[in-house]
Amino acid sequence: MFVGTGSDVGKSVINAGFCRIFYQDGYSPAPFKAQNMSLNSFVTPDGLEIGRAQAVQAEACKIDCSVEMNPILLKPTNYLSSQVVLNGKPIGNKTASEYFLETDREMLFQEAISAFKRLDNRYNPIVIEGAGSISEINLWDKDITNMKVALETGAATYLVADIDRGGVFASVFGSISLLPEEQKSLIKGIIINKFRGDIKLFEEGKKMLEELVGKPVVGIIPYFRDIFIEQEDSVVIEQKSGNLHKAKINIVVVLLKHMSNFTDFDLLEQLPEVNLLYSCNPDTIMKADIIIIPGSKNSISDLLYLRERGIADTIIKAHNRGIPVYGICGGFQIMGNEIQDPCHVEGEIDSVAGLGILPVTTILSKEKKTEQCQFRFLDRKELCRGYEIHMGETTSELDSPLCVIEESDDGYFLNPKTWGTYIHGIFDNTSVVEYILRQVNYDGKVMVDFQKFKDENYDKLARLIRNSVDMDYIYNTLQND
């Protein structure tokens, strides 16, 4: 199990790396995280919803993801409340106080452990990820995802610390010192992550830290930018705001307050001819070559936000000037004439006028559609892949679908520069990417095999971790357990 001194210390990526290492070494690993909080989710082959990180980790294991890998998922709808997804299906919205103070914590924990046991019967080893910091002492009695899981499973547990943010001695010492003795004994070692510079210069620091906490530092992993692993935490978006690039095709993803599934644009980001950036700056959006409105966990709130910031008018003006505008899921809804919420799924507002770019109307509902799909884009013969996660239905009096999914239609096609879809992952398909780039006079071929590219990077990550961590020690603690 990998736990952290705080959020965003790199647990998810390290977990993925170890998943690939164990697979390479002939084992049958699987990831597990009891409770996740993220707007970046994925759909299992049987139509259940889990956090994206566990889907990525399953991919590193070369297995299909399953709901057992992340039985509890919290999807924030605003700053104070989240949709609670249990065993892949939503069970309602809860405020933070309702979730922590009023839900049956023991019931949720037992659901998580039941899921772990089902995984444990099929795979070995299970690579567990904690959440945030292990030393939030005010939440210990409500813990269902950190050291309580370690105790229940008897996992050999490693504390991950981010040295790049500073204060690594205090964060490691404090995290371990605050633990009760029975939990301290589960911590088998420390992994220092995101180290910049010459690792030899930290040799003395390593010894001092080991003496301070009485635990070995089993690895120091260098900071890297040349390995691509799909991220789950939207914190990484802050690093992708970027600037317009004169020599490239500038694709601007409109930065929504409740943006979901930003991994929809990972392939675009890998193309040398593309400069992909996220922005809520009207000037930047107006100067884009292509504008994409992404998914949203709260389309109505984000639509009002776009209006308040003047971004809505900017998108409409850009569209009228002939700049391509595309919408995915919530972005598709936002591009329409109206979003209706008769069941108050997203809040107290009954309906709101959309951008009016597409002649469609959305009616939100309590039923959530979650499924993987194969589809054909426009009139193309190639079979593409993606997935759907949305609540509600979008319709039009005009018959102009963008995609065909088996016998049903998806999205709305206004013209080559203007369309919307419910399909996440649509831009993981090279034929779709080539199509939108042709609208801005690029007639080259997209040569990236995205699945192969991701697989090669799991191997690069595994190699980096092998070279940075005492794997003999890791395996020894697993055998002893």
Secondary structure, 3 states (H helix, E strand, C coil): CEEECCCCCCHHHHHHHHHHHHHHCCCECEEECCEEECCCEEECCCCCEEEHHHHHHHHHHCCCCCHHHCCEEEEECCCCEEEEEECCEEEEEEEHHHHHHHCCHHHHHHHHHHHHHHHHCCCECEEEEEEEECCCHHHHHHCCCCHHHHHHHCCCEEEEEEHHHCCHHHHHHHHHHCCCHHHHCCEEEEEEEEECCCHHHHHHHHHHHHHHHCCCEEEEEECCCCCCCCCCCHHHHHHHCCCCCCCCEEEEEECCCCEECHHHHHHHHHCCCEEEEEECCHHHHHCCCEEEECEECCHHHHHHHHHHCCHHHHHHHHHHCCCCEEEECHHHHHHCCEEECCCCCCCCCCEEECCCCCCCEEEEEEEEEEEEEEEEECCCCCCEEEEEEEEEEEECCCCCCCEEECCEEECEEEECCEEEECCECHHHCHHHHHHHHHCCCCCCCCCCCHHHHHHHHHHHHHHHHHHHECHHHHHHHHHHC
